[in-house]
């Protein structure tokens, strides 16, 4: 790595989603762990300024705050290097989770990255278990470093089988379907559905928009065209936009039943919110710098 210029941004898959939701006026709590260092304070300051509830954020002086260095490879693809190891985020454990937080939750979102190491793997799976028998919509981003161990892979499969909304990009769809490049997307989706049966499987396609596979059928979501600067965080922004639209669409009681009854036009509107948020995110290098606030999003959805 020969970079000499660095840009500092708050990040992390679920933190990006939390910031996106807060900007759209959704009450959101982030369950995470940071160190007692200046990086941790920076993250807390940013999250608090965005309106994210930090009552579930744990500070642990024993471990440094997680850092991720992203560089662009020669072919234009991003390369991520996480450091140091172990870091505070990976040391989030089941004992750090206040189970009462799920009593008032309507939506819970997590990612495959959070299942890579212990004890955070156990913390996420514990959180998923606490959502059982509750009227909570579970969404999961199946992003996963394919070179890592089988335990993380198997844990991700366990979670995937329990969620209502499952999101993948095209590379992740290939990974989870175990089908080669060039395979028809519908065939890969069929293979994934043999592993998990969410109410909605979302396949994001970057500049080509997204596809949703739902009980109401297959929905094609056209892209929101912008002059992209950097696409890092676009998938997180897409999920934040979708969750926001679902919060607006579903009732406070009986969410899961209502989710199963959504029509194709309902899903198309929900996906459009995701596509707009994902596109606007790509207008800057930072994952959340250009994420819209509610008036801007509403203007683009009308």
C-alpha positions in Angstrom: 0.0 0.0 0.0 1.7 3.2 -1.2 -1.0 5.8 -0.5 0.1 9.1 0.9 -3.2 10.9 1.2 -5.8 9.7 3.7 -9.4 10.7 4.2 -11.0 10.0 7.6 -14.7 9.0 7.7 -16.9 7.2 10.2 -17.9 3.8 8.8 -18.8 0.2 9.3 -21.7 -1.6 7.5 -24.3 -1.3 10.3 -23.1 2.2 11.4 -23.6 3.4 7.8 -27.2 2.0 7.9 -27.8 3.6 11.3 -26.7 7.0 10.1 -28.7 6.7 7.0 -31.9 5.9 8.9 -31.3 8.7 11.4 -31.0 11.2 8.6 -34.4 10.1 7.4 -36.0 10.6 10.7 -36.1 7.0 11.9 -35.3 6.4 15.6 -32.4 4.0 15.6 -30.0 2.4 18.1 -26.6 1.0 17.3 -25.4 -2.1 19.2 -21.6 -2.0 18.9 -18.4 -1.7 20.9 -15.6 0.9 20.6 -12.4 1.5 22.5 -11.6 4.3 25.0 -9.4 6.1 22.5 -9.7 9.1 20.2 -11.0 7.0 17.3 -13.8 5.8 19.5 -14.6 9.3 20.6 -14.6 10.4 17.0 -17.2 7.7 16.1 -19.4 8.6 19.1 -19.3 12.3 18.2 -20.3 11.6 14.6 -23.0 9.2 15.5 -24.5 11.4 18.2 -24.4 14.4 15.8 -26.4 12.4 13.3 -29.0 11.5 15.9 -28.1 7.8 16.4 -29.1 6.6 19.9 -25.9 5.4 21.6 -27.4 3.9 24.7 -26.4 0.4 23.4 -22.9 1.4 22.4 -20.3 -0.2 24.7 -16.9 1.4 25.4 -14.1 -1.0 26.3 -10.7 0.3 27.4 -9.1 -3.1 26.9 -9.3 -3.0 23.1 -8.6 -0.3 20.4 -11.4 1.0 18.2 -11.7 -0.8 14.9 -10.1 0.9 11.8 -10.6 0.0 8.2 -8.2 1.2 5.5 -9.8 1.2 2.0 -7.7 1.6 -1.1 -8.6 1.3 -4.8 -6.9 -1.5 -6.6 -5.5 -1.2 -10.2 -8.7 -2.6 -11.6 -10.8 0.0 -9.7 -12.1 -2.4 -7.1 -11.8 -1.4 -3.4 -9.5 -3.3 -1.1 -10.2 -3.3 2.7 -7.6 -3.8 5.4 -9.0 -4.1 9.0 -6.7 -3.2 11.8 -5.7 -3.7 14.6 -6.5 -7.3 15.7 -8.2 -7.9 18.0 -10.2 -4.7 18.0 -13.1 -3.5 20.1 -15.9 -4.2 17.5 -14.9 -7.9 17.2 -15.0 -8.2 21.0 -18.7 -7.4 21.4 -20.1 -10.3 23.3 -23.6 -11.6 24.1 -23.2 -10.2 27.6 -22.9 -6.7 26.1 -26.4 -6.8 24.7 -29.3 -5.5 26.7 -32.1 -7.9 25.7 -34.8 -5.3 26.7 -33.8 -3.2 23.7 -35.6 -5.7 21.5 -38.9 -5.3 23.4 -39.6 -2.0 21.5 -37.7 -2.8 18.3 -39.6 -3.0 15.0 -36.6 -3.7 12.7 -33.2 -5.3 13.3 -30.4 -5.2 10.7 -27.1 -7.0 10.8 -24.4 -8.2 8.3 -22.2 -11.2 7.5 -19.1 -9.2 8.3 -20.2 -9.2 12.0 -20.1 -13.0 12.0 -16.5 -13.4 11.0 -14.9 -13.6 14.5 -15.8 -14.5 18.1 -17.2 -13.3 20.3 -19.1 -10.9 18.0 -20.4 -13.8 16.1 -22.1 -15.1 19.2 -23.4 -11.7 20.0 -25.1 -11.3 16.6 -26.6 -14.8 16.8 -27.8 -14.1 20.4 -29.4 -11.0 19.2 -31.2 -12.9 16.4 -32.4 -15.4 18.9 -33.8 -12.6 21.1 -35.9 -11.5 18.1 -37.7 -14.8 17.9 -41.4 -14.7 18.8 -41.4 -10.9 18.5 -43.0 -8.8 15.8 -39.6 -7.7 14.5 -38.5 -7.6 10.8 -35.0 -9.0 10.5 -32.8 -7.9 7.6 -29.4 -9.2 6.8 -26.7 -8.1 4.4 -24.9 -11.3 3.3 -21.6 -9.6 2.7 -18.9 -12.1 3.6 -15.2 -12.4 3.2 -15.1 -15.7 1.2 -11.6 -16.6 2.3 -12.4 -17.0 5.9 -13.3 -20.1 7.9 -16.2 -22.4 7.8 -17.6 -21.5 11.2 -18.3 -18.0 10.1 -19.9 -19.3 6.9 -22.1 -21.7 8.7 -23.2 -19.1 11.2 -24.2 -16.8 8.4 -26.3 -19.5 6.9 -28.0 -20.0 10.3 -28.9 -16.3 10.4 -29.9 -16.2 6.7 -32.6 -18.9 7.4 -34.2 -16.7 10.1 -34.5 -13.3 8.4 -37.3 -11.8 6.4 -35.1 -9.6 4.1 -31.9 -10.9 2.7 -29.6 -8.6 0.7 -26.7 -9.6 -1.6 -24.7 -8.0 -4.4 -23.9 -10.0 -7.5 -20.5 -11.2 -6.2 -22.1 -12.4 -3.0 -24.9 -14.1 -4.9 -22.3 -16.0 -6.8 -20.5 -16.9 -3.6 -23.6 -18.1 -1.8 -25.1 -19.9 -4.8 -21.7 -21.5 -5.6 -22.3 -21.0 -9.3 -19.8 -19.6 -11.9 -19.6 -16.2 -13.4 -22.0 -15.8 -16.2 -24.7 -17.9 -14.6 -28.2 -16.5 -15.0 -29.2 -14.4 -12.0 -32.6 -16.2 -11.6 -30.8 -19.6 -11.4 -28.4 -18.3 -8.7 -31.3 -16.9 -6.8 -33.1 -20.3 -7.0 -30.0 -21.9 -5.6 -29.8 -19.4 -2.7 -33.5 -20.0 -2.0 -32.6 -23.7 -1.4 -30.5 -22.4 1.5 -32.8 -19.7 2.9 -36.4 -18.6 2.2 -36.7 -14.9 3.1 -39.9 -12.9 2.3 -37.7 -10.7 0.1 -34.3 -11.5 -1.5 -32.7 -8.3 -2.7 -29.9 -8.4 -5.3 -28.2 -5.1 -5.8 -26.6 -4.6 -9.2 -24.8 -1.3 -8.9 -25.3 1.0 -11.9 -28.0 -1.5 -13.2 -30.3 -1.0 -10.2 -31.6 -4.0 -8.2 -33.8 -7.1 -8.4 -36.2 -8.1 -5.7 -37.6 -11.6 -5.4 -40.7 -11.5 -3.2 -43.9 -13.4 -2.6 -45.5 -10.8 -4.9 -43.1 -11.8 -7.7 -39.8 -10.6 -9.2 -39.5 -6.8 -9.2 -37.0 -5.0 -11.3 -35.8 -1.7 -9.7 -34.3 0.8 -12.1 -31.2 2.7 -11.1 -31.3 6.3 -10.0 -28.7 7.8 -12.4 -25.9 10.0 -10.9 -22.3 10.8 -11.7 -20.7 8.3 -9.3 -17.5 9.3 -7.5 -17.1 6.2 -5.3 -19.5 3.3 -4.7 -18.3 2.3 -1.2 -21.3 2.1 1.2 -23.9 2.1 -1.6 -25.3 -1.2 -0.4 -25.6 0.1 3.1 -27.4 3.2 1.8 -29.7 1.0 -0.3 -30.7 -1.0 2.8 -31.2 2.2 4.9 -33.6 3.5 2.2 -35.5 0.2 2.0 -35.8 0.0 5.8 -37.0 3.6 6.0 -39.7 2.9 3.3 -40.7 -0.3 5.2 -41.0 1.7 8.5 -43.3 4.1 6.7 -45.3 1.3 5.0 -45.8 -1.3 7.8 -48.1 -0.8 10.8 -46.7 -0.7 14.4 -48.5 -3.9 15.2 -48.6 -7.0 13.0 -45.5 -6.0 11.0 -44.5 -9.5 9.9 -48.0 -10.3 8.7 -48.2 -7.0 6.8 -44.8 -7.6 5.3 -45.9 -10.9 3.8 -48.9 -9.2 2.2 -47.0 -6.4 0.4 -47.9 -6.2 -3.3 -45.6 -5.8 -6.2 -46.2 -2.0 -6.4 -45.5 -1.8 -2.7 -42.1 -3.5 -3.1 -41.3 -1.4 -6.2 -41.8 1.8 -4.2 -39.7 0.4 -1.3 -36.9 -0.6 -3.7 -37.0 2.9 -5.3 -36.2 4.5 -2.0 -33.3 2.1 -1.6 -32.0 2.9 -5.1 -32.2 6.6 -4.7 -30.3 6.5 -1.3 -27.7 4.1 -2.7 -27.1 6.3 -5.7 -26.8 9.5 -3.8 -24.3 7.8 -1.4 -21.9 7.4 -4.4 -21.5 11.1 -4.9 -18.7 11.3 -2.4 -15.8 9.2 -1.1 -17.3 8.8 2.4 -20.0 6.2 2.8 -22.5 8.6 4.3 -21.3 12.1 3.3 -24.0 12.5 0.6 -26.7 10.3 2.1 -29.9 12.2 1.8 -32.0 13.8 4.5 -35.7 13.3 4.4 -36.8 16.4 2.4 -34.3 15.5 -0.4 -35.4 11.9 -0.5 -39.1 12.7 -0.6 -38.5 15.2 -3.4 -36.8 12.6 -5.5 -39.5 10.0 -4.8 -42.5 12.1 -5.9 
